[in-house]
Amino acid sequence: MSQAVYQQIKELREQIDLHNYEYYTLDRPTISDFEFDQKLKKLQELEDQYPEYFDENSPTQRVGGAITKNFETVVHEHRMYSLENSYSKEDLVEWENRIQRILGDVPIEYVCELKYDGASISITYENGKLVRAVTRGDGFQGDEVTANVKTIRSVPLLLKGNYPEKFDIRGEIILPFAGFEKMNQALIDIGEEPYSNPRNTASGSLKLQDSAEVAKRPLDCLLYYVIGERLPFETQFESLEAARSFGFKVPKEARLVKNLDGVFEYINYWDTHRHDLPYETDGVVVKVNNFNHQQELGYTAKSPRWAMAYKFKSEQATSRLLSIAYQVGRTGAITPVANLEPVQLAGTIVKRASLHNADQIAKLDIRVGDEVFVEKGGEIIPKIISVAKRGNEKFPTLYITHCPECNTELIRKEGEAQHYCPNFYGCPPQIIGRIEHFISRKAMDIEGLGGETVALLYKNGLIENYADLYTLKVEQILPLERMAQKSAENLVSGVENSKLIPFERVLFALGIRYVGETVAKKLAKHYQNIDALQQASFMDLVMVDEIGERIAQSVIDFFANQKNQQIIERLKSYGVRFELDEAPEKLSDKLVGKIFVVSGVFAKFSRDELKKAIEDNGGKVGSSISAKTNFVVAGDNMGPAKLEKATKLGVPIISEDDFVGMLA
């Protein structure tokens, strides 16, 4: 009896999974909604009667019900990069030229895919089962939203076919227009305010605490990139076809083209026909098809060199310029902002737009009272692109000469577009901005402390720099507006916990100009501690891989400042970590002082394994060949451009067997 019941449950699950796939992925249902509901009801009854056969991947679990009060932060096993944007076909030609300078004169195929406007997601599968779904976050880590993603019926819980043992698949959670309109109509019917646009609604849905509420929303998931170790695919297009066979909803609009002419044809077609799609798209993503070429091209600090997003022309509207305000950033940079009459643009109400700098204001000859054309640059940040109709102002706009916050005379360095307030330690927005940067999630991640509270603490004289945070006491905080006992205790506790933040993030938190997350990691790894970094000379710094003269000079200037040195000494005394936990364990020092560049495909190592072997034995991995490179480790299909450059510079080219011999 028990075996017969289990078999019935198993068959029902398989049938329902198949019908879900046919309905939500293929859009070709083979049974009526009534028949489907009857099967699901029967399965639910059997699972309730025989709880010993519970399965977290049963189709009955898609109705949700799990409550998530705090979404756990998860580090991505493979970083989720952002894409570089282009706004013209000339940009794409220049991109191809950059590619060919690295790969040489080789035929390059491209895959064109529509750029979907939704919430990015990374889903991990192991042995054919969905085990984890994580939002993009900052690219390095995101929030785990597995329970919510499982309610999306186009996301397979179990895979079919000959799938890899473990991999991640990336895509966008979207809300089709029809579902969005239905949701909004339901809100209107009960007298509530409708949602502003599908993208924000889809993104917000992923962070609802009750997965049963997520299940009620008609979310969809379009997948477009498979990533993992030693996957059996040679090209992007092959991986898309394989993913489709595993049961994923891979958009059928993707195309393999032979050259840029094919890319331009695809762009021209979808620039017109995108309006016929059932969901939002704002451009085309162009990817180099061959995975070996992708590996050869690699990544910049933020984006893959082998992919480019082409943005369709932005939606425009007209509005009236009411005034120009000037904002002061944490580095002292002044940003002019246009205050506009509210206008509907790309699904949102726009009241403000960037004016960038003094040159842009002069170029536009924009004046208060003008009617202006506004667009969303890349569909995200509103900007003014031209004057539609002149208002009553007869004279050109004069850019401010003094800081709007502290009245210090502004400076503008030669070759730079922005004006700066030089009152680094006395200008309130700069002080508050640096502290806000220090406490931010990517930096010290101090829980219980936000921008408004930082401003409150500063205005009440409790802090003047980020070192002062570590002297705060509960009794000092309690008298402040909106501060209760618990929130004050959480703030002090959050500051205390930040002492566990690793050195590379502390270095980023200091707010050294031009030292972002990636540069901070490189400097921390190279120098191991703050003392060694402080003592580094300009020449020492520029010899570090990917550290240029501008960054090096900024680091020198920061540590030359007496106040910065005093703040760092205070942070040290409070227990903030200014050295790596421990130097990376080396297998040997055989490669110390040697810089290697890895190129091609290898038999004994993956590229990442080869790079790790170099670092484990004291060597360094360079991203490009230069006069500082000691060896190029070349595999099959080494890029001809790298071969040519190595030969020209006289850099020795060795095989992976030669490399193994160096370690023997």
N, C-alpha and C positions, 0 to 999 in steps of 0.2 A: 504493500500500500504506500509506504513512505517513498520508495523509489518511483512509483507511478506518479505521485503528487509532485515530486521534484522534477520529473521529466515534463509534466504539464506546465509547471512554472517556467522551466527553462525554455520550452517551445513558445510560450506566450511572450516571454521577454524578447526572444529572437524575432518573432513576428512583429511586435510593436516597434522594436528598433528599426526593422526594415521599413515599416510604414512611415515612421518618423523621417527616415532618410529619404524616402520617395517624396514625401510631402514637403519637408522643409529644405532639403538640399537639392533634389532634382526638380522640384516643383511639378511632379508627375504622380499625384495620388492614385492608388489603385483600389481603395475602398472608401466608403462614405464616412463622414465624420461620426455618424451614429454607430457604425460597425466598429470604428476605432475606439470610441468611448466604451463600448461594451467589452471589448477585449481588455482595455485598461482597468475597467471596474472589476472584471473577473480576476485579473492578476492581483489587484489590491486586496481582494477578499481572501485569496489563497495565501498571500504573504502575511496578512493579519492572522489567519488561522494557524499558519505554520511559521512562526517567527524564526525558527532555527535555520530557515532558508533565506534570511535577510541578505541582501547584496547592495552595497552602497552605490553600485552602478546600475541598479535596476531602473527601468524607465519610470517606475512609480515615484522615484526620488526627485524627479524633475519638478514636482509641484512645490518643492521648497519646504520651508518650515524651520530650518536651522537659523538660530539667532546669533549674529556676530556683533558683540559690543565693541571690541577693539580689533581692527584688522592688523594682523601680524605683519611686520616688515620683513621681507625676504630678499636676500641678495640674489641677483640674477646670475645663474651659472655662466651664461654668455651675455655680455653687455648688450643692451638695447640702444643702438645709436640713433641719432636723429639724422635727417636727410638734408643735404645742401639743396637750396632752392635756386631755380632759374626762372626768369620771366620773359625770355626771348629765345628764338632759335639760334641767335648768335652765341648765347651763353652755352647752348648744347654743343655747338661747333668748337668753342674754346675748351669745353670739358673733354671732348674727344681728343683734341690736340694734346691735352695734359696726359690723357691715358696713353696715347701713342708715344709720348716722350718716355714713359716708363716701360711699356710693353714692347716698343719698337714697331716697325711696319708689319704688323700681323693682322689678318682678317679678324674683325670683331663683330660678333652677333650680339643683338640686344633683345631683351624681353621688355615689352611695354605693358604696363598694368595701370589701371585707373587708381587714382589716389583717393581713397575713401575717407570721408570726414566723420570719424567716430572716435572711440576710446581705444587706444592701443592695448593689446593683451598678449601675454606669453603663456602658452599652455604646455605643460610637461606631460608626456606619456611614457609609461614604463610597462613593458610586456603587453602592449595593446590597451592599457587602461589609463584613463585620465586620473592623474594623481595630484596636480596642482595647477592653479591659474593665478597669475600675478600681473598686476597693472604695470605700466611702463615706469611710473615713478620718475626718478631722476636719471634713469638709464642704467644705473648701477644696482639699485634696489627699488622694489615697489611693494604694494600692499597685496597680501594674499586674499583673493576673492573667489576661491574655489566653489564654495557653496552657491554663490550667486550665478557663476558661469555655468554650473551644471544644470540650471533651470532653462538655459537657452537651447531650444530643441534642435538647432542646426549644428550644435557642438556634439560630436560623438563621444559617448561615455566609454564605449568599447570599439576598437578598430577592427577592420576586416582586411583580408589579403596578407601580403608578405611585407609587413611593416618592420622597421628597425626596432631593436630591443629597447632603446631609449633615445628620445629626442625632444626638442622644444619646437613648437610651431607658433609663428607670430601672425597676428591679424588685427582686425578692427571690429569692435563691438559697435554695431550701428542700429539705428531706429529708422526703418523705412517710412517714407512719407505717409502712406496709408495708415499705418499704426499710430504714428505721431498725431495725425489729424483726429483719429478716433479717440485717443487719450485726451486731447484738448477739448473735443466736443463734450466728452463726459464731464470735464471740469466746468465748462461753460454752463452745462445743463444744471449743475448744482450751485451755480453762482460763484465759482472760484476762479482765480486768475489762471489763464492757460500758460503752458511752458513756452519759453522764448524760441528755442530751436532744437532740432533733433539731436545734434551732437552733444550739447550740454546735458540734455535729458538722458541720453545713453550713458554718458560718463557718470552722472549722478546716480543712475540706477545701480551701477556696480558697487556703490558704497552704501546702499540701503542695508540696515541691520537685519531686516527680516527677509530671508530669501523667498518666502511665500509671496511677498509683495513684488519682488523682482520677477517671479514666475508669471505674474499677471500682465507684465509689460511685453509687447511684441518685439523683443530684441532679436537681432540676427547677428551672425558672426561670419565674416569673410576672411579666409586665411590666405596668406601669400608668401610665407617664407619658412623653410624648414632648416633648423640648425642643430648640430650635435657633433659628436666625435665619430670619425670614420664612417660617415653615412655613404650608402651605395649609389650616390648620384654624382654625375659629372657636370651637370648644368642646372641652372635655375629652372628652365622650362621642363626638364625631365623631373625635377623634384615636385613641381606643381602638378604634373600629370600623375605622379605616384601618390601625392597627398590626396588627390581626388579619388583615386582607387581605394585608398584606406578609409574613405567615408567622409572626408572633410569637404566643406562647401568652399571650393576654390572658384573664384569668378571666371566665367567662361569668356570674359572680354579680354583676358591676357593674350598677347600675340608675340610670337617669335619673329624678328625681322633681321634682315641681312646687313643693314647699314643704317646710317642716319636718315637717308631718304625714306626708308620704311618707317622710322620713328616719326618723321614730320607728317607722313600720310596718316598715321595713327592719331597724332595730335589734332590734325585738321578735322578728321572725322568726328572725334569725340568732343571737340570744342563746340560743335553744333548739336550732336546727338546726346550729349550728357543730360540734356533737359528731359529726355525720354526715359531716363533710368528711374527706378523706384526708390532710390536713396541718394543722399548728397555725395557729390564728388567735386573736388576743387582743382584737379589737375591730373597729370600723368606721371608715373614713376618709371624711369628708364634704368634698367640694370644690365650690366655686362653679363652675358649668359653663362660663359665658361667659368666654373668654380676655380680652376687653376689660375685663370686670369684675375679673378677676384682676390685670391690669396696674394698674388704678386703685387697687386695694386694696394692692398691693405687699407689702413684707416688714417684719417687725421685725428686730432684730439676729440672731435665731436661727430664726424661723419665718415661713412665708407667712401673711398675714392671711386668705387666701382658703381655707384648709383647716384642718380640726380632726379630731383622732383621738378617737373615743369609745371608752373602754376598758370592756370587759365586767367585771363584778364579779370581783375577784381570788379565786383559790383560797385557802382558809383551812385551817389546821391548829392543833392545840393542843400546847403544850409547857410546860415548867416553867422559870421564871426562876431561874437559878442565882446570878447576881450582876449588878451594874451597874458598868461601867467608864466612865471619862471620858477622852475623847481631846482633845488640844490641836492645833488647826489652825495653818497658817502665819500667819493673821491674829490668832491668839490666841483665836479662838472655841472655846468648850468644847462638845463634843458627847457627850451620854450615850449609851452603847451597852449593850444588854441581851445578856448571855451566856446562851444557852438550852441545854437538853438537845437534842441533834441530832434533827431532825424532817424527814421527806421533804415537800417542798412545791414544786409546779409543776415537777417533774422534777429538782430539786436538793436536796442536804442543807443545811438551814439551821441554823447554830449561833449566829448573831448577828443582832440586829435594831436598827434605829435607834429611839431614844426622843426625838429632836429637841431638847428643851429642858426647863427646869424646869417651865414651865407645862403641858407635855404629861404629865409624870410626875405632877403634882398632879391634872390632869384625869382621868387614868386611875386614880389612887390605886393605883399598882402597887407591889408590895412583893416583896422577895426571898422565894422559896418559892411564890409564886402560880403557879397554872396559868393560862396566858394564850392568847388567840387571836392567831395570827400570820398575816399575809397578805403577798403580794408586791405592794407598791404599784406599779401599772402593770406588773405581772409582772416587775419588775426588782429593786427594793430591798425586802427584807423589813422589815415594821414590825409592832409590837404594836398591836392595835386595841381590846382590852378584856381585862378579867380574867374568866376562865371559872370559876375556883374559888379562894377565898381560902386561902392557906397558913397557917403558924403565926405569922407576924410580926404583932404587935399594933399597932405604931406606924407612921404614914405615913413614907415615904422622905424623908429630909432631903437636899436638894441640897447638894453640896460648897460650901464657902465659900472655899477656897484652891486654887490651881493644883496638880494632882496631880504635876506635874513639877518645879516650882521653888518651890512653897509660897507664892507671892505671893498676896495677897488678891485675889479676883476682883471685877470691877466689872460692872454692868449698866446701860447707858445708857437713859434714858427713851425709851419707845417701841420698844425693841428686845427681841426674844425671847430672845436668847442672852446668856450670861455670857461675859466676856472676861478673859484674863490680860493685864494692862497691861505686863508685863515683856518688852517687844518685843525688846530687844537682849540679854536674859540668859536667856530661856527656851529650853532646847535644842530642843524640837519646833518652835517657831516659827522658830528660826534654820535648822534642817535643812529645814523645810518651804519656806522662802523660797528656799533654794539649790536644792532639788528642782524648784520651780516655774521658777527661772531656767534650769536645764539641760533642761527638758522639750521635747518635740518641737515644740510650737507656738511655743515661745520660742526659746532659743538652740540647741536641738537638738544638744547636745554628745555626740558618739558616744564610746562607751567609758566612759561615766559614768552610773551609775544610782543609785536611792535608797539601796540598801545601801552602796554605795561612798561616797556623800556622808556618811552617818552614820559610816562608818569613818574618813573623813578628819577629820570634826569631833571625834569622840571621841579621836582621837590628836593633837589640837591643831594639825593642819596647816591648817585653814581655820576662820574665824569668820564670814565673810560671802562673798557670791559674787565679790567682787573678788579674794579670796585665791586663787581657782582659777587666776588668770593668773600666779601666782608659783610654782606647783607645779613640781617637778623630778622626773625619773625616779628619782633616787637617794633622794629623800624617800619615794616611794611604794612602792618595792620591798620594804622590811621589813614592810609591812602584810600581814595575813592574806589568803591567796588571791590575792596579787599576784605575777605573774611578769613577766619582762622585757617581753614583748610587750604584755601588758595595760596595764602602766605607760606604755609608749611610746604606745599607742593613746589613753590618757586625755590625756596631754600634747598629743598631736597634735590630738585632738578639741577641746580648749580653744583651741588656736591657730587652728583652722579656724573657730571660732565668731566670730572677729573679722570674718568676711565677712557675718554675718547682718545684714539691712537694719534701718534705724532703727525702723520701726514694730514689729518683733518684739522688738527690744531694749527698747523702751518698755514693751511688754507684759511682758517678762521681769522688769522691775524690781519687779513685784508691788505696784504702787500699788492700794490698795483701790478697788474698783468699776471699775477700768480693765481691761476684758477686751480680747479681740482686736479687736473692732469699734471700740470707743472709742479704743484705741491707734492704729488706722489713721487715724481721723478727726483725732486730735490731731497725729499726725505729718504728715499731709497739710496741715493748716492752719498749723502753726508751723514746719515744715521742719527744725528742729533743736532740740536739748535746751535751748540757752541761751535761745531765744525763749520756749519753754514755761515754763522756770523763772521768767522775768520777767513772765509773764502775770498780770494781776490777776484777782480773782474775777469782775468784770463782763466782762472780756475772754473768760474761759472760757465763761461761760453764754451769750455771744453766738454761740459756735460751734454749728453745727447739731447738734441732738440731745444736747448736753452740758447736763445739768441741774445744779441747785444742789448736790446731794449729791456728784456726781462732781467738780464744780469745787472744793468745799471739801476733798475728799480729796486732790486734786492740790496745792492750796495747802499743806495740812498736810505732805504728803510732802516737798516741796522746802524747807519752812521748817525741817526737821530737819537739824541740823548734821552728824550722822553720815551721813545719806543724801547730803548734798552732798559729803562727803569720799569716799564710796564711788564716786560718779559721776565725780569728778575722777580717782580712781585708774583707773577703767575707761577713761576718755578717754586717760590716759597709756599704757595697755596697747594701745591701738589699736582698742578697740570702737567701732563706728560710731554716732555720735549725731547724724547729720544725713542727710537723704535724699540719695541718690546725686546727683541733680540735680533741680532744680525741673522739673515737667512742662512740656514745650515748649508754649508758647502761640502761637496764630496771631496774636493781638492782645490788647490790654488794653481793648477796647471795652466789656466787660461787668464790669470790675473794680468790686467793691463792691455788685454787684447779685445778689439772690437770686431764683431762678426756681423755680416749681413747674410740673411738666409733667402734663397731664391730657388723656385722650382718645386717639383714633387719628389718625395723621397720614399724609399722602400722600407727602411728600417725604423724610421721615425715619422710621426706626423710633424708638421711644421712647429706646432706648439711644444711638442716633446723635445724637438731639437733645440729650440730656444731655451727651454728649461735646463737642458743638459749644459748649454753654454754658461748660463748663469750659475748653475749648481757647482761649476768648476771654476768660478771666479771671473768669467768673461762677461762682456757686455754685448747686448744685441742692438745694432743700429737699424734705423728704419730705412735709410737710404745710403748709397755708396758715396763716400767723400774721401778727401785726402787723409782723414783720421782712421778710415777703415783698414784693418789689418788683414782680414780674410773674407772672401765670399764663399759660403758653402752652397754649391750648386747642385741641384737635382735635375730630373728630366724637365723639359719645357721651361728652362730658365729664360727669363725675359731678355730678348735680344738687346734692348736698350741698356739693361744692367750689365750685360756681357760687354757691350761696347764701352760703357763708362769705366768698368773695372779694368779693361785692357788699356784704355787711354791713361788711367791714373797709375797703372802698374800694380794694381792690387792683386795678390795671389788668389786664384780660383781653385778651390779644393772640392773633392767629392765627399759624400757622407762617410765613405770608407776611410778617406784621409783623415776626416774629423775624428772618427772612432780611434784611429791610430794615434792621434795626438793625445787622447785620453788614456791610452794603454800604458 
